[in-house]
Amino acid sequence: MAGGKTGRFTPDELAARLSGLHPDLVVLGPSELAGRHPGEHPDNLACGVMAQPASTAAAAALVAWCNENAVAIVPQGGLTGLVGGNVSHQGEVILSSARLNRIVAIHPAEMTVEVGAGVPLEALQHAAAAHGLTTGIDLGSRGSATIGGMVSTNAGGILAFRNGVMRHQVLGIEAVLPSGAVFSDMTRVVKVSAGPDLKQLFIGGEGAFGFVTHVVLKLEPQRAHRATAFLGVTDAASALSVIRHFRSLPAITLEGAEMMWPRYIHDAAALKGFDLSWLEDGAAALLIEVSAETVEKAASALEEGLETLWEPLALKGGVIAQSLDQARKFWEIREDSGFYYPAVPNAPSFDISVPPTYLDAYVAGLEARLKAIDPSYAAYVYGHIADGNLHLTLIKPGPLPEDELLAVETAIYTGIREAGGSFSAEHGVGFEKRHAFEAFAAPEKQALARVIKQAIDPKGLFNPGKVPF
Amino acid sequence: MAGGKTGRFTPDELAARLSGLHPDLVVLGPSELAGRHPGEHPDNLACGVMAQPASTAAAAALVAWCNENAVAIVPQGGLTGLVGGNVSHQGEVILSSARLNRIVAIHPAEMTVEVGAGVPLEALQHAAAAHGLTTGIDLGSRGSATIGGMVSTNAGGILAFRNGVMRHQVLGIEAVLPSGAVFSDMTRVVKVSAGPDLKQLFIGGEGAFGFVTHVVLKLEPQRAHRATAFLGVTDAASALSVIRHFRSLPAITLEGAEMMWPRYIHDAAALKGFDLSWLEDGAAALLIEVSAETVEKAASALEEGLETLWEPLALKGGVIAQSLDQARKFWEIREDSGFYYPAVPNAPSFDISVPPTYLDAYVAGLEARLKAIDPSYAAYVYGHIADGNLHLTLIKPGPLPEDELLAVETAIYTGIREAGGSFSAEHGVGFEKRHAFEAFAAPEKQALARVIKQAIDPKGLFNPGKVPF
């Protein structure tokens, strides 16, 4: 495994050799990287060398050199990945999308955009807003997550229940293959049946098959007239009924449906001084946002919905945001989900999906399985409820000893594949879910992944040590 | 190339050897296949042996035997493919999905379905209708096209502008790999980021990477309250403005937008005795269908739309269907697009996509390029206008001499990739678009396709002679 070994170049040697490979290439060495924030994982910048191409040609020159010299490459975007997919080791070189940061062209009449891989999601949203458009995908880390990174992890987020995930938003991809060759499929149409669609390999490929430089994405109309509410619900089944109600209203678009189980909402609210007097004890909270032709219509849809659903669903409270500022505070409770880390540093966290109708049974079973390991075990449970995506955090400082982590993983992942879900819903495999991939991904899928990795990257130079091959 | 050679077994020998491989396997030999309709290509059944597994295990047993004995396999569904992707040769065996025809489970609350690959689209639509649901994809050949075939060609159809293509509808796939191993990824959720998503290879893979046995698909709510109109338009730009109008109405869903250029609508209407008195001479026809809460609301949206758009878009006529029967007749004009074959047998036909804003320039350029080859050349032009998908038929009996076909292909395909379109939008490559793939697909894509084909199917046994590898 290339990721483990120390390369034959020191970081300074490597930086010196890479500089000058191409006029569009900036190379940073250990001294320039010293003191930089490494993003979500402390070892992201550990290799000490970062190449920043400003063009596909520059990226190709870098990759060709690395291929010839057997130097491993760690592709990096906004460093917001949560599973260590960007961790680097000495001897490797980081291939960063930071300077591939141009929005090349927005095509308003087609609702598509050509964009450099290094453009952050929020920057793209701002540019699209000038045309009354926005991205069909949105997520909490929009300020730093890059389009290239979102492609590489097949990012999901808060709109996937309606628009699908990144794979469903991508029309075209340009990428540099491990050989240094450029794969360019910058299609701008949705209908393509012209042989195998190999760009799909880069979506969710976590940098194992190449380095994405440019992307064509669908856009969708902005819907600015919104209203936001918090509802108290007993379980996921009730939350799904609320969701069905709002999705069935013809003049309303559901923009978000985020559920926080009781422990999460109570601890998050306590920490942030958020008033929970509207929520009955022991109930879960469901954040609902809708859009309509006017803000007033959106708000009255929420009011009428609350009234209609109150008795049949035995709702446990409700509050409608009275201002944009209040709506933002509602969302902060959900999106600032790292609130618990100061109290439980490195708490083991998980990101799974199950068919939505299985959510309540899954959560009940999970709690029982965790208690069976240790009666003191409890978890924060929250997530994108409409597509069955749950985030789970064990309320215990990490890292856990290996055998304990294994027991917890088994409690969390067992049965998910058989139920039609996934042990990783939107965060990827990276370094930290390697074990889960080996233990819980279908063996035939693992075998096929190895065959294809070997065929595309025979030297194993792209993002070694992450998704296991 | 395995597809060209004659195998070492006669069809009767092959049928005899395959029979009894698995209890769920039915094998038909030359005598049973004699006189069967071969579907869209006369050579589909030419190999004379068809294996019909009723389970994935039976398909796997068949494939394992073929792998061991180096017998090539031609996967077949409903035989509605238009590019010869199902053509078989002596020595090969057809692997048919005909008996994988069970709708395994519909999950109404999740709006998903698990379905055998051999289920025809329309049968699935009927089954889903019992739950108020339907498929998010629809196409003219719904009566015979199977789900497995639609996966293999990444089918598009009339709803792709809104819901995407088959790739966007598929959640899970089970398939038999060329080795005989079973790849099972029957995920029922949209959010998956658990390593490379290798089931994508089977979508649009045209049977080159394995045989799809079962599929999980998204479903969507049925919208039965509809209204249908024909409008006269001067060009695609006007048609796209009409489409934008109806897509912007909050209480209306656009269900179809099909454009027929003047020559097509006139000849089709003449042949079918369809009244065109509403359409100004020389105008194109745009078929629009919308749904709403009630049939009345749908119809008045069309009436108001006609009124609003008439002057600004200089519409060239309009007629709203007054009954379901009349709406069906409107659709027949578009869906019975083979009307011209009796007059021009084997007329060369093409299926391309370009970014919608490029449609008018493309069609004008195409007409000029065709006339430059032969001043008598003309084409029928029609298609799924909202996603830029055009069907083109040269009004001349085929097959053309090779050099003439090459000139016509060059006229049709040149510049499409550079414009962000595709030389095959929804029909696949098959046997007939091999040359186009070699001439017009990006060289690096072709090279990568060969690498992956070699890795997955090193003996080249799956659907040889089709997409060139």
Interface residues (C-beta under 8 A of the other chain):
Chain A: H107 A109 E110 T112 T153 N154 A155 G156 A160 F161 G164 V165 R167 H168 G172 L177 A181 V182 F183 S184 D185 M186 T187 R188 V189 V190 K191 V192 S193 A194 G195 P196 D197 L198 Q200 L201 I203 G204 G205 E206 A208 F209 V216 P221 L240 S248 P250 A251 A292 E293 D351 S353 V354 P355 P356 T357 H384 D387 G388 N389 A419 G420 G421 S422 F423 S424 A425 E426 H427 G428 V429 K433 F437 A441 A442 E444 K445 Q446 A447 L448 A449 V451 I452 Q454 A455 I456 V467
Chain B: H107 A109 E110 T112 T153 N154 A155 G156 A160 F161 G164 V165 R167 H168 G172 L177 A181 V182 F183 S184 D185 M186 T187 R188 V189 V190 K191 V192 S193 A194 G195 P196 D197 L198 Q200 L201 I203 G204 G205 E206 A208 F209 V216 P221 L240 S248 P250 A251 A292 E293 S353 V354 P355 P356 T357 H384 D387 G388 N389 A419 G420 G421 S422 F423 S424 A425 E426 H427 G428 V429 K433 F437 A441 A442 E444 K445 Q446 A447 L448 A449 V451 I452 Q454 A455 I456 V467
